[in-house]
């Protein structure tokens, strides 16, 4: 049983130029470098060093803060910053490890076109990874446009403008989809200042690294997006899940005290067993004075049922009130414990939310109306309202607390937007910001307002994407090159699509999970007859398959126009216009998609969960045509069958498309068994 707690050097001397200034002697032996003691960026340099983002030069004793940073050094710094922020940026990059490392045995690995960046040096991987991320965010070939030609010149000093262009990978979610000057964008954030062609100095880079790190840890790309249906309702952050519930004097502990402390230590350190909970049960039976603590930790007993855990969680809450304790953190911990156990019980017992909510309602009369406990309880009652399906009730509770509690505000904004009440959400945000003089609140206000701007542009984004598809499909034909991972099978393929004849021909190869070698693939599609002919290379025969049903849910979604996805599936679209492309990211949240999935019959059975459903579309500015699509989809079917669907396709229109299905293919095609 799962416990009912959700816990919530690089630089080579040969690449470095001669220092511009002689290093001052360091009189403070605690400093990592001997030339930063009196430098304005000393604190940032030390922090970046401690964070593992920057190192010294030569033998590591100096930092050379006033020397221009090389392109190679800056790419290594960006790569380390990206690794720290990879999960935060994933909703926009959709970048999987497979794409960074190659798609598997026998498949082409990503490569760099620069002759002066050898695979055998430390520089290769940082430049490769950042180039892939940059292209993913801003369109195919974007990095190559930034650093054109066959020479990357890693020893050249990087300029402010070049650094600003690269830094946009971290500012992606905050630009609100605007096409903007990169250096101006970085200056508005306070990250960079100076002439576009001026060299970026190493001291400046250290300061910059710390600002980016702080920005990424305090921001969310889209704060009101809940892709997998687990982010909302949000609950208060717990700083200490293992409190003692009272103070213990080391010199005056009883045997019962020692037994209790040993049990808490075992649970917090993860070496608890049956004897741990036996100690706690004996303490509960003996009337041990720290009842709230004993019952709280008994609710962690994975040898007991969830029902017993829940009763112990309520006993801890009762003991807190009976002992007239007054500690917001402890009270919040006790209520969140009830909530978390309910979440785990709901997998087999959906009615638990309604029962627990009714039980928690009885505590309202036992709490001071204006006390801090009443406010905490109200937020969790709202969470139970959501889980029980009473979203309007939850919104009212969240709105009431929004002025004083940012968690309540964020929940209120999310459920207002999800209910189609976006204008009401905007007004609530304005009112909350007006009442608060907190700088953190102002930062969040800007972030929410950027997302509201994106929400206002949803219809235009869906229409732009639909028009891009129509332009592509309006051509006589087009060619496709793609790679995909589907249910454990890796594919690399090229396809020619004949729009006039409604036919297509694909060739390529794939890697099956149970095979050691790559296998060839070839198919013809007769889209007018909804028929596909696949070559069985083992038997040298063609196999005919009727395409009148869906194997997976994502195939059904792809047949729905973007404007219909917006209305039927509550799809979300985010547009960025930087470089030569309009880049549209599309997300479909799990709850909305699961609700519609009940209307769809697929050959894989019933969809039970959709952890992720997102795609990116790259539309050429000049032609308005779709040139590339990437996607990351995860679906779970009956019997826990997990189906990942990850891939990328490029499209090239052609006016000379002509795909004729050979007669021997049609004649020789046998029905698939």
Secondary structure, DSSP 8 states (H G I E B T S, - for coil): ---S------S-GGG----SS-------TTSSSTT-TT-TTHHHHHHHHHTTS---BTTTTB--TTSB-BHHHHHHHHHHHHHHHHHHHHHHH---HHHHH-SSTTS-------TTS-TTSTHHHHHHHHHHHHHHHH-TTHHHHHT-SS---TTSB-BHHHHHHHHHHHHGGGSTT----HHHHHHHTTS--S-TTSB-BHHHHHHHHHHHHHHHHH--SSTT--TTS-S-S-----S-S---SS---TTS--HHHHHHHHHHHHHHHT---HHHHHHHHHHHHTT-S-HHHHHHHHTT-TTS-HHHHHHHHHHHHHHHHHTT---HHHHHHHHHHHHHHHHHHTTT-TTHHHHHHHHHHTTGGGS-TTSHHHHHHHHHHHHHHHHTT-HHHHHHHHHHHTTT-HHHHHHHHHHHHHTT-HHHHHHHHHHHHHH---HHHHHHHHHHHHHHHHHHTHHHHHHHHHHHHHHHHTSSEEEEEEEEEETTEEEEEEEEEETTTTEEEEEEEEE-TT-SS-EEEEEEEETTTTEEEEEETTTTEEEEEE-SSBSSHHHHHHTS-HHHHHHHS--EEEEEEETTEEEEEEE--HHHHHHHHTT--BTT--EEEEEEEEEEEEEETTT--EEEEEEEEEEEEGGGEEEEEEEEEEEEEES-------HHHHHH-EE--
